[in-house]
């Protein structure tokens, strides 16, 4: 399992993002349901968002996010940072070492 920090940066004014937020969050829910996502939320100030994710590979997580409504609407850029979570809370052990369901 490979772990990622995704930085989503809006490329349009927030007013153009707002109508898509609910659809984007519904899309993220599919990632939680598949065991790909641990957490996500908007940056402060609200210029984009951060996602902590895992997948079999960089290509796999990029393929997943290719279906994000923000991507479809061409309103955001994505930066995928791979990392190795060698230290984490004990209650995260199963998620860190587990398989994508």
C-alpha positions as CSV (number, residue, x, y, z in Angstrom):
1,X,0.0,0.0,0.0
2,X,1.3,3.4,-0.9
3,X,0.3,6.5,1.0
4,X,-0.3,10.0,-0.3
5,X,-0.9,13.6,0.8
6,X,-2.9,15.3,-1.9
7,X,-3.0,19.0,-2.2
8,X,-5.9,20.3,-4.3
9,X,-5.5,23.9,-5.4
10,X,-8.4,25.8,-6.9
11,X,-7.7,27.5,-10.2
12,X,-10.9,29.5,-10.3
13,X,-12.6,31.9,-7.8
14,X,-14.3,30.3,-4.8
15,X,-17.7,31.4,-6.3
16,X,-17.1,28.8,-9.1
17,X,-16.2,26.1,-6.6
18,X,-19.2,26.4,-4.3
19,X,-21.8,24.9,-6.8
20,X,-19.6,21.8,-7.1
21,X,-18.7,21.2,-3.4
22,X,-21.6,18.8,-2.7
23,X,-20.8,16.7,-5.7
24,X,-17.1,16.7,-4.9
25,X,-17.8,15.5,-1.3
26,X,-20.1,12.8,-2.6
27,X,-17.3,11.7,-4.8
28,X,-14.9,11.6,-1.8
29,X,-17.4,9.4,0.0
30,X,-16.8,6.7,-2.6
31,X,-13.1,6.9,-1.7
32,X,-13.9,6.4,2.0
33,X,-16.2,3.5,1.0
34,X,-13.4,1.8,-0.9
35,X,-10.9,2.3,1.9
36,X,-8.8,4.7,-0.1
37,X,-9.2,7.9,2.0
38,X,-8.5,8.6,5.6
39,X,-9.4,12.3,5.8
40,X,-10.0,15.3,3.7
41,X,-10.9,19.0,4.2
42,X,-10.6,22.5,3.0
43,X,-7.4,24.5,3.5
44,X,-7.5,27.7,5.6
45,X,-7.6,30.1,3.9
46,X,-9.9,28.3,1.5
47,X,-7.7,28.1,-1.6
48,X,-8.1,24.3,-2.0
49,X,-8.1,21.2,0.1
50,X,-5.9,18.4,1.6
51,X,-6.6,14.7,1.4
52,X,-4.8,11.8,3.1
53,X,-5.1,8.7,0.9
54,X,-3.7,5.3,0.1
55,X,-3.8,3.1,-3.0
56,X,-1.9,0.3,-4.7
57,X,0.1,2.9,-6.7
58,X,0.4,6.5,-7.7
59,X,-1.3,5.6,-11.0
60,X,-4.2,4.1,-9.1
61,X,-4.8,7.1,-6.9
62,X,-4.5,9.4,-9.9
63,X,-7.0,7.3,-11.8
64,X,-9.4,7.6,-8.9
65,X,-9.1,11.4,-8.7
66,X,-9.5,11.7,-12.5
67,X,-13.2,11.2,-11.7
68,X,-13.4,14.0,-9.1
69,X,-16.0,16.6,-10.2
70,X,-13.4,19.3,-9.6
71,X,-11.2,17.6,-12.3
72,X,-14.2,17.2,-14.6
73,X,-15.1,20.9,-14.3
74,X,-11.4,21.8,-14.7
75,X,-11.4,24.0,-11.6
76,X,-8.5,22.6,-9.6
77,X,-5.0,21.2,-9.8
78,X,-3.7,18.2,-7.9
79,X,-0.4,17.5,-6.3
80,X,0.3,14.0,-5.1
81,X,3.0,13.6,-2.5
82,X,3.9,10.0,-1.6
83,X,5.1,9.4,1.9
84,X,5.9,6.5,4.2
85,X,3.9,6.7,7.5
86,X,6.5,5.1,9.7
87,X,5.1,6.8,12.8
88,X,1.3,7.0,13.5
89,X,-1.2,6.6,16.3
90,X,-1.7,3.0,17.2
91,X,-5.4,3.2,16.3
92,X,-4.3,3.8,12.7
93,X,-2.3,0.6,12.4
94,X,-5.0,-1.3,10.5
95,X,-5.6,1.5,8.0
96,X,-1.8,2.1,7.5
97,X,-1.0,-1.6,7.0
98,X,-4.3,-2.8,5.6
99,X,-5.4,-3.6,2.1
100,X,-7.8,-1.6,-0.1
101,X,-11.1,-3.2,0.3
